[in-house]
C-alpha cells in the first residue's frame, strides 16, 4: 500500500500536468454550421408523419370496407339477376357489328 506522502506527490504531479492545458476552440464557423443543421432538423419535423395511431385507424377503415364489401357481394349474389338478364339490359348481347366467323 502506498504511503500518504507518495499519494500526495502523485496528486501534485497530476495537478501540475494540467496547468499548461488550453481550452479547446472550435473550427471557424462551427456555430453557424451547427445552427443551420438544427434549423434543418426543425423543418423536417414540421411535416405530417405517419404515427401508429393514424396507421391503426387507416387499417381499421380498410378492414371495415373489406367486411362491408364482402357482405354486400354475398347478399347480392343470393338475389341478383342472372348474367343473361344483365347482358340484355346493357346491350352486351348485340354482336351485329362484329364478324364472329
C-alpha positions in Angstrom: 0.0 0.0 0.0 1.3 3.5 -0.8 2.1 5.9 1.9 0.4 9.2 2.3 3.4 11.3 1.0 3.5 9.2 -2.2 -0.2 9.7 -2.8 0.2 13.5 -2.2 3.2 13.6 -4.7 1.2 11.8 -7.4 -1.7 14.3 -6.9 0.7 17.2 -7.1 2.3 15.9 -10.3 -1.2 15.3 -11.8 -2.3 18.9 -11.0 1.0 20.3 -12.4 0.5 18.4 -15.7 -2.9 20.2 -16.0 -1.5 23.7 -15.7 -0.4 24.1 -19.3 -3.7 22.9 -20.9 -5.5 25.4 -23.1 -9.3 25.2 -23.6 -10.4 23.6 -26.9 -11.5 26.0 -29.6 -14.0 25.1 -32.3 -13.2 25.4 -36.0 -14.2 28.6 -37.8 -18.0 28.9 -38.5 -18.7 25.9 -36.3 -21.7 27.6 -34.6 -23.1 28.8 -37.9 -23.0 25.2 -39.3 -24.5 23.9 -36.0 -27.3 26.4 -36.1 -28.0 25.6 -39.8 -28.2 21.9 -39.0 -30.5 22.5 -36.1 -32.8 24.6 -38.3 -32.8 21.9 -41.0 -34.0 19.3 -38.4 -36.7 21.6 -37.3 -38.0 22.0 -40.8 -38.1 18.2 -41.4 -40.1 17.6 -38.2 -42.8 20.1 -39.0 -44.4 17.9 -41.7 -47.1 15.4 -41.2 -45.8 12.0 -40.2 -47.3 8.5 -40.1 -47.9 7.9 -36.4 -49.1 4.5 -35.1 -52.5 5.9 -34.3 -53.0 7.0 -37.8 -51.8 3.7 -39.2 -54.2 1.7 -36.9 -57.1 4.0 -37.8 -56.4 3.5 -41.5 -56.0 -0.2 -41.1 -59.4 -0.3 -39.3 -61.1 1.6 -42.1 -59.7 -0.7 -44.7 -60.8 -3.8 -42.7 -64.3 -2.3 -42.3 -64.5 -1.6 -46.0 -63.5 -5.1 -46.8 -66.1 -6.6 -44.5 -68.8 -4.3 -45.9 -67.8 -5.2 -49.4 -67.9 -9.0 -48.7 -71.3 -8.6 -47.0 -72.7 -6.6 -50.0 -71.3 -9.1 -52.6 -72.6 -12.2 -50.7 -76.0 -10.5 -50.1 -76.4 -9.5 -53.7 -75.4 -12.9 -55.1 -78.3 -14.6 -53.4 -80.9 -12.4 -55.1 -79.0 -11.0 -58.1 -80.2 -11.1 -61.6 -78.9 -13.7 -64.0 -75.9 -12.8 -66.1 -78.0 -13.1 -69.2 -80.6 -10.5 -68.0 -77.7 -8.2 -67.1 -76.2 -8.6 -70.6 -79.6 -7.8 -72.2 -80.2 -4.8 -70.1 -76.9 -3.2 -71.1 -76.9 -4.4 -74.7 -73.9 -6.7 -74.4 -75.5 -9.5 -76.4 -75.7 -7.3 -79.6 -72.9 -8.6 -81.8 -74.3 -7.2 -85.0 -71.1 -5.1 -85.7 -68.6 -7.9 -85.3 -67.7 -10.8 -87.5 -68.0 -14.0 -85.4 -66.6 -16.3 -88.1 
